[in-house]
Amino acid sequence: METPEEFAERRSQNRASNDVGRRLRQSEMLLDTYAALAALDTLDEVLEKLVEIAARETGGEYAT
């Protein structure tokens, strides 16, 4: 049986691992967003793509 200290240490390691994964996903999302927006020519296209990305990432509905 593990001690409370061992449990706390394991829990702390899991949280750190989850934090790294979350940060990696956010970084990848920002790079993907930058690449998608950089490929567009007009501000109208940029705005439309940005709204699309924001809706997808937040789980919201795309509104017109």
Contacts in CASP RR format, 6 or more apart in sequence:
PFRMAT RR
TARGET T0000
AUTHOR 0000-0000-0000
METHOD contacts of the structure
MODEL  1
METPEEFAERRSQNRASNDVGRRLRQSEMLLDTYAALAALDTLDEVLEKL
VEIAARETGGEYAT
2 10 0 8 1.000
29 57 0 8 1.000
33 50 0 8 1.000
33 53 0 8 1.000
36 49 0 8 1.000
36 53 0 8 1.000
37 46 0 8 1.000
37 49 0 8 1.000
37 50 0 8 1.000
40 46 0 8 1.000
40 49 0 8 1.000
51 62 0 8 1.000
52 62 0 8 1.000
55 61 0 8 1.000
55 62 0 8 1.000
55 63 0 8 1.000
END
